[in-house]
């Protein structure tokens, strides 16, 4: 699923370089994608946002070194679902959630947050060594709008969504099945490393969720403080205007300074949202994608066990028929060999998922360390910048207020 090859460029000047090469050398294979220019189309409940998706590549499989197409959110969903269905064991990057509240759905801030998240999503796919070879990705990046609309309509509801698979995961955890000739055993892996992985993912989900919740509160606090300073500044300016002397002038300057600081706080709140809260939220979504892959693994393991048990029963039945020299031996042999082939394929599928997940989790942890380091570094820099700006602003005002208080 998710190969976290870095954060989107707007999140930080250093993070974008790890995502995909925006200005690559022509001598090296590259696939660079930009999601830009969100535009609202339609009216009422039928309205939606379209995006320009710009692809630059030297991959020979692509039609041209540069291609521009128009895509909407449902096209990104189509791509995610196709990849999730076809690439079992790989962590497919998460998509930003879809706002159901009209007043937020088309706000400038929400649109920019979604554009940034969609850019990260498609570039993670484009930079993944396996996903970048996907025919569905090529279709998404090159097909005309009519083709995409036809594909979306044809395949709507055809693939299982990751959210559906979470229910499978819960069912697999709790369900028991007759596995070995009548003995009940849980149809779930007992591998120690697998248990360790699940524990890590669930713990990570809790910790990331808690951090994101407090990041949201920090953004809210900055905005509220900014609004309070703005209101205070207006009130103090009015107070200064009524005085008309040195004290009144000092009050007016205090009000002006408060309004300037209000703007600083509002800007920092937006920066905090985009470069700190959003990356945390994105990793919360990423963990959900990993859990969906865990659900697929559990489902594959259950299928493998069920087929192995059915094959044992078929084999016992075949032996009985052969002992009594039944005329049904030929049909039973055919069914047994068909089931054996299916069982071997199920085992191969499960083993492939396990192998890929082991590779993906290592990549995920490495990239998470990098991305979280960038996000927290940006957070600390922003807070230091804001604190210094506020301190300098108040400090410059102190002599004038001291002169008033000593006169």
C-alpha positions as CSV (number, residue, x, y, z in Angstrom):
1,X,0.0,0.0,0.0
2,X,1.7,3.1,1.2
3,X,5.3,3.9,0.2
4,X,5.9,7.1,2.0
5,X,8.4,8.8,-0.3
6,X,8.2,12.2,1.3
7,X,5.8,15.0,2.0
8,X,4.4,17.4,-0.6
9,X,6.7,20.4,-1.4
10,X,4.5,23.0,0.3
11,X,4.8,21.2,3.6
12,X,8.5,22.1,3.8
13,X,11.3,23.2,1.6
14,X,13.3,20.1,2.5
15,X,10.5,17.5,2.5
16,X,9.5,17.9,-1.1
17,X,12.8,16.6,-2.5
18,X,12.2,13.1,-1.0
19,X,8.8,12.8,-2.7
20,X,9.7,12.7,-6.3
21,X,12.1,14.7,-8.5
22,X,10.4,17.9,-9.6
23,X,13.4,18.9,-11.7
24,X,14.9,15.6,-12.6
25,X,18.0,14.9,-14.6
26,X,17.0,13.6,-18.1
27,X,19.6,10.8,-17.8
28,X,17.8,9.2,-14.9
29,X,14.3,7.5,-15.1
30,X,11.8,9.8,-13.5
31,X,8.0,10.2,-13.1
32,X,7.0,13.5,-11.6
33,X,3.4,14.5,-11.0
34,X,1.8,17.8,-9.9
35,X,-1.8,18.3,-8.8
36,X,-2.6,22.0,-9.4
37,X,-5.2,24.6,-10.2
38,X,-8.3,23.5,-8.3
39,X,-11.5,24.8,-9.9
40,X,-15.1,24.5,-8.7
41,X,-17.5,23.2,-11.4
42,X,-21.3,22.7,-11.3
43,X,-23.9,24.0,-8.9
44,X,-25.5,22.8,-5.7
45,X,-25.1,19.1,-4.8
46,X,-23.7,18.4,-8.3
47,X,-20.8,20.7,-7.8
48,X,-17.3,19.4,-7.5
49,X,-13.6,20.5,-7.7
50,X,-11.5,19.7,-10.7
51,X,-7.7,19.6,-10.8
52,X,-5.0,19.9,-13.4
53,X,-2.7,16.9,-13.1
54,X,0.6,17.5,-14.8
55,X,2.9,14.6,-15.5
56,X,6.5,14.8,-16.6
57,X,8.4,11.6,-17.3
58,X,11.0,9.9,-19.5
59,X,9.4,6.5,-19.1
60,X,9.0,5.0,-22.6
61,X,5.6,3.5,-21.7
62,X,4.1,7.0,-21.6
63,X,2.7,8.8,-24.6
64,X,4.7,12.0,-24.2
65,X,7.3,13.5,-21.9
66,X,4.6,15.9,-20.6
67,X,0.9,15.4,-20.3
68,X,-1.8,17.6,-18.7
69,X,-5.2,16.1,-17.8
70,X,-8.2,17.2,-15.7
71,X,-9.2,15.0,-12.8
72,X,-11.8,15.1,-10.0
73,X,-11.7,13.5,-6.6
74,X,-13.6,10.4,-7.7
75,X,-10.9,9.7,-10.3
76,X,-8.3,9.6,-7.5
77,X,-10.7,7.2,-5.6
78,X,-10.9,5.0,-8.7
79,X,-7.1,4.8,-8.9
80,X,-6.8,4.0,-5.2
81,X,-9.4,1.2,-5.4
82,X,-7.8,-0.3,-8.5
83,X,-4.4,-0.4,-6.8
84,X,-5.8,-1.8,-3.6
85,X,-7.5,-4.6,-5.4
86,X,-4.5,-5.5,-7.6
87,X,-1.5,-5.0,-5.3
88,X,-2.1,-7.2,-2.3
89,X,0.4,-6.7,0.4
90,X,1.5,-3.2,-0.7
91,X,0.4,-0.2,1.4
92,X,-1.6,1.9,-1.0
93,X,-1.3,5.6,-0.1
94,X,-4.4,7.1,1.7
95,X,-6.7,9.7,0.2
96,X,-7.9,12.7,2.1
97,X,-11.4,12.3,3.5
98,X,-14.4,13.8,1.7
99,X,-16.1,16.6,3.5
100,X,-19.8,16.3,3.7
101,X,-20.3,19.8,5.0
102,X,-21.0,22.3,2.2
103,X,-19.6,25.4,3.9
104,X,-16.3,23.6,4.4
105,X,-16.2,21.6,1.2
106,X,-15.6,24.7,-0.9
107,X,-13.7,26.9,1.5
108,X,-10.3,28.1,0.1
109,X,-8.4,26.4,3.0
110,X,-10.1,23.1,2.6
111,X,-9.6,23.1,-1.2
112,X,-5.9,23.8,-0.7
113,X,-5.6,21.1,2.0
114,X,-7.2,18.6,-0.4
115,X,-5.1,19.6,-3.4
116,X,-1.9,19.2,-1.3
117,X,-3.0,15.8,0.0
118,X,-3.9,14.6,-3.5
119,X,-0.5,15.7,-4.8
120,X,1.1,13.7,-2.0
121,X,-1.1,10.7,-2.8
122,X,-0.3,10.5,-6.5
123,X,3.4,11.2,-6.0
124,X,3.8,8.4,-3.4
125,X,2.4,6.1,-6.1
126,X,4.6,7.5,-8.8
127,X,7.7,7.0,-6.7
128,X,6.9,3.5,-5.6
129,X,9.1,1.0,-7.5
130,X,6.1,-1.3,-8.1
131,X,3.1,0.9,-8.2
132,X,4.7,3.3,-10.7
133,X,4.6,0.4,-13.3
134,X,0.8,0.1,-12.9
135,X,-1.3,0.4,-16.1
136,X,-4.0,2.0,-14.0
137,X,-1.6,4.8,-13.0
138,X,-0.7,5.3,-16.6
139,X,-4.4,5.5,-17.5
140,X,-5.1,7.9,-14.7
141,X,-2.2,10.2,-15.8
142,X,-3.0,10.1,-19.5
143,X,-6.6,9.2,-20.3
144,X,-9.1,11.8,-21.5
145,X,-11.9,12.9,-19.2
146,X,-14.5,10.9,-21.1
147,X,-12.4,7.7,-20.7
148,X,-12.1,8.2,-17.0
149,X,-15.8,8.9,-16.6
150,X,-16.6,5.7,-18.5
151,X,-14.1,3.7,-16.3
152,X,-15.6,5.1,-13.1
153,X,-19.1,4.3,-14.2
154,X,-18.3,0.8,-15.3
155,X,-16.4,-0.2,-12.2
156,X,-18.4,1.7,-9.5
157,X,-18.8,-0.7,-6.6
158,X,-16.8,-3.4,-8.4
159,X,-13.9,-3.3,-5.9
160,X,-13.9,-3.6,-2.1
161,X,-13.1,-0.4,-0.3
162,X,-10.5,-0.4,2.5
163,X,-13.3,0.5,4.9
164,X,-15.1,-2.7,4.0
165,X,-12.0,-4.7,4.6
166,X,-11.7,-3.3,8.2
167,X,-14.9,-5.2,9.0
168,X,-13.4,-8.4,7.5
169,X,-10.4,-7.8,9.8
170,X,-12.7,-7.6,12.9
171,X,-14.6,-10.7,11.7
172,X,-11.4,-12.7,11.2
173,X,-10.2,-11.8,14.7
174,X,-13.3,-13.1,16.4
175,X,-14.4,-16.0,14.1
176,X,-13.5,-19.6,14.8
177,X,-13.7,-22.4,12.2
178,X,-13.2,-26.1,12.1
179,X,-9.7,-26.4,10.7
180,X,-8.3,-29.8,11.5
181,X,-10.9,-32.5,11.2
182,X,-13.4,-31.2,13.6
183,X,-11.2,-29.3,16.1
184,X,-12.0,-25.7,16.5
185,X,-9.1,-23.3,16.0
186,X,-9.1,-19.5,15.4
187,X,-8.5,-18.8,11.7
188,X,-5.8,-16.3,12.5
189,X,-2.0,-16.4,12.3
190,X,-0.1,-17.0,15.5
191,X,3.2,-15.8,14.0
192,X,5.1,-13.7,16.6
193,X,6.4,-11.1,14.1
194,X,2.9,-10.7,12.8
195,X,1.5,-10.1,16.3
196,X,4.3,-7.6,16.9
197,X,3.4,-5.8,13.6
198,X,-0.3,-5.6,14.6
199,X,0.5,-4.3,18.0
200,X,2.8,-1.7,16.6
201,X,0.2,-0.4,14.1
202,X,-2.6,-0.2,16.7
203,X,-0.3,1.6,19.1
204,X,0.9,3.9,16.4
205,X,-2.7,4.7,15.4
206,X,-3.5,5.7,19.0
207,X,-0.4,7.9,19.4
208,X,-0.8,9.6,16.0
209,X,-4.4,10.2,16.7
210,X,-3.7,11.8,20.0
211,X,-0.9,14.0,18.6
212,X,-3.1,15.1,15.7
213,X,-5.9,16.0,18.1
214,X,-3.6,18.3,20.1
215,X,-2.1,19.7,16.9
216,X,-5.7,20.7,15.9
217,X,-6.1,22.4,19.3
218,X,-2.9,24.3,18.7
219,X,-4.2,25.6,15.4
220,X,-7.5,26.5,17.0
221,X,-5.7,28.3,19.9
222,X,-3.6,30.4,17.5
223,X,-6.6,31.4,15.5
224,X,-8.6,32.3,18.6
225,X,-5.7,34.3,20.1
226,X,-5.3,36.1,16.7
227,X,-9.0,37.0,16.7
228,X,-8.9,38.1,20.3
229,X,-5.9,40.4,19.5
230,X,-7.7,41.8,16.5
231,X,-10.8,42.6,18.6
232,X,-8.6,44.0,21.4
233,X,-6.7,46.2,18.9
234,X,-9.9,47.7,17.6
235,X,-11.1,48.4,21.1
236,X,-7.8,50.0,22.2
237,X,-7.6,52.2,19.1
238,X,-11.1,53.5,19.8
239,X,-10.0,54.2,23.4
240,X,-6.9,56.0,22.1
241,X,-9.0,58.2,19.8
242,X,-11.1,59.4,22.7
243,X,-8.1,60.5,24.7
244,X,-6.4,62.8,22.2
245,X,-3.1,63.1,24.1
246,X,0.2,61.2,24.6
247,X,-1.7,58.4,26.3
248,X,-4.2,58.3,23.5
249,X,-1.4,58.0,21.0
250,X,0.2,55.2,22.9
251,X,-3.2,53.4,23.1
252,X,-3.6,53.8,19.3
253,X,-0.1,52.4,18.7
254,X,-0.9,49.5,21.1
255,X,-4.1,48.8,19.1
256,X,-2.2,48.9,15.7
257,X,0.4,46.6,17.1
258,X,-2.2,44.2,18.3
259,X,-3.8,44.0,14.9
260,X,-0.5,43.4,13.3
261,X,0.2,40.6,15.7
262,X,-3.3,39.2,15.0
263,X,-2.3,38.8,11.3
264,X,0.9,37.1,12.3
265,X,-1.0,34.6,14.5
266,X,-3.5,33.9,11.8
267,X,-0.7,33.2,9.2
268,X,1.1,31.0,11.7
269,X,-2.1,29.1,12.4
270,X,-2.5,28.4,8.7
271,X,1.2,27.3,8.4
272,X,0.8,25.1,11.4
273,X,-2.3,23.5,9.9
274,X,-0.6,22.8,6.5
275,X,2.9,21.8,7.7
276,X,2.1,20.1,11.0
277,X,-1.5,19.1,11.6
278,X,-2.1,17.9,8.1
279,X,1.0,15.6,8.0
280,X,0.0,14.1,11.3
281,X,-3.6,13.6,9.9
282,X,-2.1,12.1,6.7
283,X,-0.2,9.4,8.7
284,X,-3.4,8.7,10.7
285,X,-5.0,7.9,7.3
286,X,-1.9,5.9,6.3
287,X,-2.3,3.7,9.3
288,X,-5.8,3.0,8.3
289,X,-4.5,1.9,4.9
290,X,-2.0,-0.4,6.6
291,X,-4.8,-1.9,8.7
292,X,-6.8,-2.6,5.5
293,X,-3.8,-4.5,4.2
294,X,-3.6,-6.4,7.5
295,X,-7.3,-7.3,6.9
296,X,-6.4,-8.6,3.4
297,X,-3.6,-10.7,4.9
298,X,-6.0,-12.2,7.5
299,X,-8.5,-12.9,4.8
300,X,-5.8,-14.6,2.6
301,X,-4.7,-16.7,5.6
302,X,-8.3,-17.8,6.3
303,X,-8.8,-18.7,2.7
304,X,-5.6,-20.8,2.7
305,X,-6.7,-22.7,5.8
306,X,-10.2,-23.3,4.5
307,X,-8.9,-24.7,1.2
308,X,-6.3,-26.9,3.1
309,X,-9.1,-28.4,5.2
310,X,-11.4,-28.9,2.3
311,X,-8.6,-30.6,0.4
312,X,-8.0,-33.0,3.3
313,X,-11.6,-34.0,3.3
314,X,-11.6,-34.5,-0.5
315,X,-8.5,-36.7,-0.2
316,X,-10.2,-38.8,2.5
317,X,-13.3,-39.2,0.3
318,X,-11.1,-40.1,-2.8
319,X,-9.3,-42.8,-0.8
320,X,-12.7,-44.3,0.2
321,X,-13.9,-44.3,-3.4
322,X,-10.7,-45.9,-4.6
323,X,-11.0,-48.7,-1.9
324,X,-14.5,-49.6,-3.1
325,X,-13.6,-49.0,-6.7
326,X,-16.4,-46.6,-7.2
327,X,-17.2,-45.3,-10.7
328,X,-17.0,-41.8,-9.2
329,X,-13.2,-42.1,-8.7
330,X,-12.4,-40.2,-11.9
331,X,-14.6,-37.2,-11.0
332,X,-13.3,-37.2,-7.5
333,X,-9.7,-37.2,-8.7
334,X,-10.4,-34.3,-11.0
335,X,-12.1,-32.3,-8.2
336,X,-9.2,-33.1,-5.9
337,X,-6.5,-31.9,-8.3
338,X,-8.5,-28.7,-9.1
339,X,-8.8,-28.0,-5.4
340,X,-5.1,-28.7,-4.9
341,X,-4.2,-26.2,-7.6
342,X,-6.5,-23.6,-6.0
343,X,-5.0,-24.3,-2.5
344,X,-1.5,-23.9,-3.8
345,X,-2.4,-20.6,-5.4
346,X,-4.0,-19.4,-2.2
347,X,-0.8,-20.4,-0.3
348,X,1.3,-18.5,-2.9
349,X,-1.0,-15.4,-2.6
350,X,-0.7,-15.4,1.2
351,X,3.1,-15.9,1.1
352,X,3.4,-13.0,-1.4
353,X,1.3,-10.7,0.8
354,X,3.5,-11.6,3.8
355,X,6.7,-10.9,1.8
356,X,5.5,-7.6,0.5
357,X,4.2,-6.4,3.9
358,X,7.6,-7.1,5.5
359,X,9.2,-5.0,2.8
360,X,6.6,-2.2,3.1
361,X,6.6,-1.9,6.8
362,X,10.4,-1.2,6.8
363,X,10.0,1.4,4.1
364,X,7.0,2.9,6.0
365,X,9.0,3.2,9.2
366,X,12.0,4.8,7.5
367,X,9.9,7.3,5.7
368,X,7.7,8.1,8.7
369,X,10.9,9.0,10.7
370,X,11.9,11.4,7.9
371,X,8.5,13.0,7.5
372,X,7.7,13.3,11.2
373,X,11.2,14.8,11.7
374,X,10.4,17.4,9.0
375,X,6.9,18.1,10.4
376,X,8.1,18.6,14.0
377,X,11.1,20.7,12.8
378,X,8.8,23.0,10.9
379,X,6.5,23.2,13.9
380,X,9.5,24.2,16.2
381,X,10.7,26.7,13.6
382,X,7.3,28.3,13.3
383,X,6.8,28.6,17.0
384,X,10.2,30.2,17.4
385,X,9.6,32.6,14.6
386,X,6.2,33.5,16.0
387,X,7.5,33.9,19.6
388,X,10.4,36.2,18.4
389,X,8.0,38.2,16.3
390,X,5.6,38.8,19.2
391,X,8.4,39.6,21.6
392,X,10.0,42.1,19.2
393,X,6.7,43.8,18.6
394,X,5.8,44.2,22.2
395,X,9.4,45.2,23.0
396,X,9.3,48.0,20.5
397,X,6.2,49.4,22.2
398,X,7.6,49.3,25.7
399,X,9.4,52.7,25.7
400,X,6.3,54.6,24.6
401,X,4.1,52.9,27.2
402,X,6.8,53.5,29.9
403,X,6.9,57.2,29.0
404,X,3.2,57.4,29.6
405,X,3.2,55.6,32.8
406,X,6.1,57.7,34.3
407,X,4.7,61.1,33.2
